[in-house]
Amino acid sequence: MPMPMINDPIPVLLVSNFEQTSRYYRDILGFTLNSDGAGLLATRDNLALRFYFSPDCMGRLSTILEVDDVRALHAEYDAQSAVGL
């Protein structure tokens, strides 16, 4: 069975001010912004960043991994006794 493909990670940043974040990433850094109602997706070239609102956002960062077959990846990690699944 082929191994599942993990695509580029998308860092998730928590911000306390969408308007200020939007202006900075769009107007200063040149990103294109799209909102999905839950957060912002900022893209430029081959980079994507995800922003979600949090009133207490200090020091918090996550990453989204897009996977072509999440069940196969889970099975692979489960077979290796990966912690936290």
C-alpha positions as CSV (number, residue, x, y, z in Angstrom):
1,M,0.0,0.0,0.0
2,P,1.4,3.4,-0.9
3,M,2.2,5.8,1.9
4,P,-0.2,8.8,2.3
5,M,1.1,12.1,1.0
6,I,1.5,14.9,3.5
7,N,1.3,18.3,1.7
8,D,2.8,21.6,2.8
9,P,1.9,22.5,6.4
10,I,-0.2,25.6,7.1
11,P,0.9,27.4,10.3
12,V,-2.1,28.6,12.4
13,L,-1.6,31.8,14.3
14,L,-4.0,33.1,16.9
15,V,-4.6,36.9,16.8
16,S,-6.6,39.3,19.0
17,N,-7.3,41.8,16.2
18,F,-8.4,40.6,12.7
19,E,-8.5,44.1,11.3
20,Q,-5.0,45.0,12.4
21,T,-3.7,41.6,11.2
22,S,-5.4,42.0,7.9
23,R,-4.0,45.4,7.2
24,Y,-0.5,44.4,8.1
25,Y,-0.4,41.1,6.1
26,R,-2.3,42.6,3.1
27,D,-1.0,46.2,2.9
28,I,2.6,45.8,4.3
29,L,3.6,42.2,3.5
30,G,1.6,41.8,0.3
31,F,-0.5,38.7,1.2
32,T,-3.9,37.9,-0.4
33,L,-6.5,37.4,2.3
34,N,-9.6,35.3,2.3
35,S,-12.1,34.8,5.1
36,D,-14.1,31.7,5.6
37,G,-16.2,33.0,8.5
38,A,-14.1,31.2,11.1
39,G,-10.8,32.8,10.3
40,L,-8.5,34.3,7.7
41,L,-6.3,32.5,5.2
42,A,-3.3,34.6,4.0
43,T,-1.4,33.5,0.9
44,R,1.6,34.7,-0.9
45,D,3.6,32.7,-3.5
46,N,3.8,29.2,-2.0
47,L,3.1,30.2,1.6
48,A,-0.2,30.0,3.4
49,L,-0.9,31.2,6.9
50,R,-4.1,30.6,8.8
51,F,-5.3,33.1,11.4
52,Y,-8.0,32.5,14.1
53,F,-9.3,34.9,16.7
54,S,-8.3,34.5,20.3
55,P,-8.6,37.2,22.9
56,D,-5.7,35.5,24.8
57,C,-3.3,34.6,22.0
58,M,0.1,35.0,23.5
59,G,2.5,32.2,22.6
60,R,0.1,29.9,20.8
61,L,0.8,28.3,17.5
62,S,-0.5,25.2,15.7
63,T,0.0,23.7,12.3
64,I,-2.5,22.2,9.8
65,L,-1.3,19.3,7.8
66,E,-3.2,18.6,4.6
67,V,-3.1,14.9,3.9
68,D,-4.4,13.1,0.8
69,D,-5.6,10.0,2.8
70,V,-6.0,10.8,6.5
71,R,-7.2,7.3,7.3
72,A,-4.1,5.7,5.8
73,L,-1.9,8.1,7.7
74,H,-3.7,7.3,10.9
75,A,-3.3,3.5,10.2
76,E,0.4,4.0,9.5
77,Y,1.0,6.0,12.7
78,D,-1.2,3.5,14.7
79,A,0.9,0.6,13.5
80,Q,4.0,2.4,14.8
81,S,2.3,3.0,18.2
82,A,2.5,6.8,17.7
83,V,1.4,8.6,20.9
84,G,-1.7,10.9,20.9
85,L,-3.7,9.4,18.1
